[in-house]
Amino acid sequence: MGLQASIDIHFAQEYSPKELIPLLIASGWAIDFEKKVSYLLSSDIDDYDWQDSSIKDFNINQFLNTHKSMDRIGIAMVAKESGGNLLIYPNYLLLSLSINRRYLSEIDRIPDFSWYIKRLANLLNNIKVSKIQCDAYY
């Protein structure tokens, strides 16, 4: 098994996941990677069966409209070609660092968590956060 790295952000209050996606997009995060979008259907409760669509066939507004205000949203997002699968719940966000992971040093294979947090700063400045946790499992 390889390295698993993630960032968990716990909110101090509940937010609609549907409202957080536009904040991420406005701060430079994109839903397309290599002309594809990877996402969870709103009907996918516990299977985590990620779907892939061509970016030209995917409409972010239609996707968000299939979710209720407080539904969990799963979508892959990238900032400057690095990112991963994002799960947003009303009280926390989980970013799995799985797309072109950034490292402090390629030799040590230590994820550069600060690189990701800097790109999440716009979101973090617009919500109340109770905890940020960065994990790497080797």
C-alpha positions in Angstrom: 0.0 0.0 0.0 1.3 3.4 -0.9 1.2 6.8 0.9 -2.2 8.1 1.8 -2.4 11.8 2.6 -5.3 14.0 3.5 -6.4 17.2 5.0 -9.5 17.3 7.3 -11.1 20.6 8.1 -13.8 20.7 10.8 -16.2 23.6 10.8 -17.2 25.4 13.9 -20.8 25.6 12.5 -22.7 23.8 9.7 -22.5 25.1 6.1 -24.2 24.0 3.0 -21.7 22.0 0.9 -23.4 23.4 -2.2 -22.3 26.9 -1.1 -18.7 25.9 -0.5 -18.0 24.6 -4.0 -18.3 28.1 -5.6 -15.9 29.5 -3.0 -13.3 26.9 -3.9 -13.8 27.6 -7.7 -13.5 31.4 -7.1 -10.2 30.8 -5.3 -8.6 28.9 -8.2 -9.8 25.3 -7.6 -11.0 23.5 -10.8 -13.3 20.5 -11.2 -11.6 19.3 -14.3 -8.4 17.3 -14.5 -7.2 16.1 -17.9 -10.6 17.1 -19.4 -12.5 14.8 -17.0 -14.6 15.4 -13.9 -14.7 12.8 -11.1 -17.7 13.0 -8.7 -20.2 11.1 -6.6 -23.8 11.0 -7.5 -26.2 12.6 -5.0 -27.8 9.2 -4.7 -24.5 7.6 -3.6 -24.9 7.4 0.1 -22.2 5.0 1.3 -20.8 3.3 -1.8 -18.3 5.9 -2.8 -18.6 4.8 -6.4 -16.8 7.7 -8.2 -18.1 8.5 -11.6 -16.2 10.1 -14.5 -17.5 12.5 -17.1 -16.0 14.5 -19.8 -15.7 18.2 -18.8 -17.7 19.2 -21.9 -20.6 17.0 -20.8 -20.6 18.1 -17.1 -22.5 21.1 -15.8 -21.5 22.1 -12.3 -24.8 23.9 -11.6 -26.9 20.9 -12.6 -24.7 18.7 -10.5 -25.1 21.0 -7.4 -28.9 21.2 -8.0 -29.2 17.4 -7.7 -28.1 17.8 -4.1 -30.2 19.0 -1.2 -28.8 22.0 0.8 -27.1 19.8 3.5 -26.2 16.7 1.4 -22.6 15.5 1.3 -20.9 16.4 -2.0 -18.1 14.4 -3.5 -16.0 15.9 -6.4 -12.4 15.8 -7.4 -10.8 19.3 -7.5 -7.4 20.6 -8.5 -5.4 23.8 -8.0 -2.5 24.2 -10.4 -2.7 20.5 -11.4 -2.6 19.1 -7.9 -5.5 18.1 -5.7 -7.6 15.1 -5.1 -11.0 13.8 -4.1 -13.0 16.2 -2.0 -15.8 15.2 0.3 -17.8 18.1 1.8 -20.2 17.5 4.6 -22.1 20.2 6.5 -19.6 20.1 9.4 -16.3 19.1 7.7 -14.4 18.8 4.6 -12.0 16.0 3.6 -9.4 16.5 0.9 -7.6 13.3 -0.2 -4.3 14.4 -1.7 -4.3 12.0 -4.6 -3.8 14.0 -7.8 -0.1 15.0 -8.6 0.6 15.2 -4.9 3.0 18.0 -3.8 6.0 17.1 -1.6 8.3 19.1 0.6 11.1 16.9 -0.8 10.8 14.1 -3.3 13.5 12.2 -1.4 11.6 12.2 1.9 8.1 11.9 0.3 6.6 14.2 2.9 3.4 15.9 1.6 3.6 19.7 1.4 0.4 20.3 3.4 1.1 24.1 3.5 0.9 24.2 -0.3 -2.7 22.9 -0.1 -3.8 25.0 2.9 -2.5 28.2 1.1 -4.9 27.3 -1.8 -7.7 26.7 0.7 -7.1 30.1 2.3 -10.0 31.9 0.6 -12.4 29.2 1.9 -10.9 29.2 5.3 -11.2 33.0 5.6 -14.9 32.7 4.8 -16.0 30.0 7.2 -15.5 29.3 10.9 -13.0 26.5 11.5 -12.6 24.5 14.7 -9.8 22.1 13.6 -7.5 21.4 10.7 -5.8 18.0 10.6 -3.2 16.9 8.2 -2.5 13.1 8.0 0.0 11.0 6.1 0.0 7.2 6.3 2.9 5.2 4.8 
